[in-house]
Amino acid sequence: ATKAVSAKNAAKVLRAARKMEDANADANNGEVDYSYLAKYSLKMIGCKAGMQVMDAETGEYEYNAAIFRLCPTESGCADESVTGCKEGYGDFVVGLNTFVQGYFEDQRDNMNWDDQFQVDRYAECGQYEIEQAEGDDANANQYADMQFFIGPTCTSDELDVKLALFSEETCTTASSVSFEEISNG
């Protein structure tokens, strides 16, 4: 699926990314002009669980990666194609949390979101607060002393992103407990 991001927010994602074929190249020491991004569409082409990526701006590591392609908008970026375009593109890798934050920021800029469920709260790994059940149901509160985290992860086919439940704060170890078990359905 194409994860379209505006030029403004694509610049935020791209600042943290590194070009796939030139991973060790030294970036310009000055400001980079991202205005050319208005001529490109951003297409997510892969997701790699467990791939360690360093954020070029912060120096911090993320433990999942999004691989995306910048396709020239004028020649089209095909939603139905995994690769999006066949020529004039560049492939980049960025931490999955960084990619998801850019995507949600773009969606927030483009739409009036219903704030009932703040999905962008989980653009990064975050603790999930379990709602306590009322009454004497022994099974209802069996997870009350456990911590759970929700965050983005790669789908099993490594082509998309999903939210998942984790048992630790880096969102790298999937929980043995399902979300349905702790969220009343």
Salt bridges, closest charged atoms under 4 A:
GLU21 OE2 - LYS19 NZ 3.87
GLU57 OE2 - ARG15 NE 3.16
ASP91 OD1 - ARG69 NE 2.63
GLU105 OE2 - LYS12 NZ 2.10
ASP109 OD2 - LYS8 NZ 3.26
ASP120 OD2 - ARG108 NH1 2.18
GLU158 OE1 - LYS48 NZ 3.14
ASP160 OD1 - LYS3 NZ 2.93
